[in-house]
Amino acid sequence: MTTAQIRKILRQHFGARHYRITSGGEIHVYGRMPNTNQDGWYLFGYVGNTETEARIDDLA
């Protein structure tokens, strides 16, 4: 999955400016954090990681 495809799916699900992909390949998103009832930035996964790509496919 290309970075452009990842960005498109994250933009559709979380909204513009609610996701970040770092130069190291980390994907951070802003939303309801797992296992909490608070909104905030959290690590969603890594570019090129099979498990992360499966989670992104579930969002599409």
N, C-alpha and C positions, 0 to 999 in steps of 0.2 A: 504494500500500500504506500503510495507516495505521500509526501508531506502536504501537497496541495489537496489530495483527497481527504486526508485527516483534518486539515483546516476547514474544509467545506462541511464535513459532518459535524465537527465541534461547533462551528458557527451556527448551523441549523438547530442544534440541540441546546446549546448553552447561551447563544447570542453573541453578537459582535463584542469584542473586547472583554469577553468573559473566559478566555482561554489564552494560554501562552505556551509556546514551544521554545525551550532554551537552546542555546548553541550546543549544549551537551546532550540534547535529545530528550530531555524531560518534558512531559506534558502536564501543565498545571491548569486547573479549571476553577471557576468561581461558581459556587452553588451550594446546595445542602450537603454538608460534609457527612461522609459515611459514619454511621453509629452515633450521630448526634442530632440535635434539633436546631443547629446553628448554621447559618450561611457563612462561607468564607472560602479562601483559596486552599486547595489541597492538591497533592500529587495524584494525577490520574493514571500515569504510566509512562512508558518510554517508547519513542519512535523505533520501529523495527522489532519490538517485542511481540511475540505471538499472542500472549494472553491479553495484552493491551489492544492489539488489533481486533481480537475477538470481541472485547468490550465495546470498541468503537463500532464494529459491525452491528452489534445489538442496538446501538443508538439510531442507526440509519433506518 
